[in-house]
Amino acid sequence: MTTAAQDAIIDATAPLVAEHLDAITARFYPLMFERYPEVKAVFNQAHQADGGQPKALARGVLAYVGLRRQPQEVIDSMQTVISKHVSLGIQPEQYPIVGECLMAAIGEVLGEVVTPEIADAWAALYNDLAALLIAAEAERYQAFADRPGGWRGLREFRVAQIQRECEVIRSFTLEPVDGQPVADAEPGQYIGLRLAVDEAIVHRHYSLSGSPNGRSYRISVKQEPGGLVSNFLHQQMRVGDTLELLPPAGELTLDDGDAPVMLISGGVGQTPMLPLARQALAQGRRVCYIHAARNIDHHAFRGEVDALAQEYPQLLTRVCAYEEGDGGDIKGRLERELLARLLPGGDAQCYFVGPPPFMSAIDSHLAELGIPEQRRHYEHFGPSRPLEPTKSAA
């Protein structure tokens, strides 16, 4: 625990660290990869290149500085971070590596300003945060391992089926090699993968697009231009091939109430919406399912949603919007007026996933329609980041 003297030092130096935090985190990752190349496999290098991961780390550090005297608030605010760590199988022994390299980056960027006392204070701060996260993650790992069909660490799965969903998305049904049951994930969650690509071990996490069944998991992957893992899965993965899975995680899960639900997705953001829709409909809740795609060739899962509409004709409203071409219910972007017409009630719970600009626009539209923040739910596929407000087209 930080001492009173160290807390005073942290409070005094926090503005300086905040001012240079982007430079510190930008230096931290290359430094860590240089010193400990074995940890590089855990990180998606595309998120390093676009700055998403360093910025997410910077926001986390600043959030902890402000909340460090309220441990429960820290845990509540870092549930997304904890979920990402669980999906990557982060272990306690990895935290000292991060601490060492983070302090080295602070020293390099701030130079002689960092006295031994300042270094000790910030190291103690990091150790306190690490202890909180380690304990929270251990609790998650154990809770999942204790469930029927659960496990801890890596478990080997076999590709049982590959389904082409549209021009750019394929689904992979994964069954455990040991033939034993698998624990149900919460609809809306994602799962971590560990596999070898070009003789290098890499980690990724993908949303679970299938509903829980106790036998298998289904992920649906968009082939991204230049995407190392997505291209491998699309071009080289075959039925019978194996990979390893980590426990499911994620916070984009259905609320406990009975209010109507609005599910809004763009592109491959549809993947967590499918199990959320099935869960809400099975509970007897009204669901408005809105999906935006480039065109009909990029529209995945249309047959599945049509089947749900036939099964729940009184509960499900579905709309698809295409940017180009024919075949959609509407053409163009999802504007505020459309969402206003389709909103299934003033108390609706709204969930949305897609590219960051898409989510920013939807969030702004919903806010303008009076949907409070606690009923606007979203999740990034990559590092978490705040949504940028957008000006409504209305």
Secondary structure, 3 states (H helix, E strand, C coil): CCCHHHHHHHHHHHHHHHHCHHHHHHHHHHHHHHHCHHHHHHCCHHHHHCCHHHHHHHHHHHHHHHHCCCHHHHHHHCHHHHHHHHHHCCCHHHHHHHHHHHHHHHHHHHHHHCCHHHHHHHHHHHHHHHHHHHHHHHHHHHHHHCCCCCCCCCEEEEEEEEEECCCCEEEEEEEECCCCCCCCCCCCCEEEEEEEECCEEEEEEEEECCCCCCCCEEEEEECCCCCHHHHHHHHCCCCCCEEEECCCECCCCCCCCCCCEEEEEEHHHHCCHHHHHHHHHHCCCCEEEEEEECCHHHCCCHHHHHHHHHHCCCCEEEEEEECCCCCCCEECCCCHHHHHHHCCCCCCEEEEECCHHHHHHHHHHHHHCCCCHHHEEECCCCCCCCCCCCCCCC
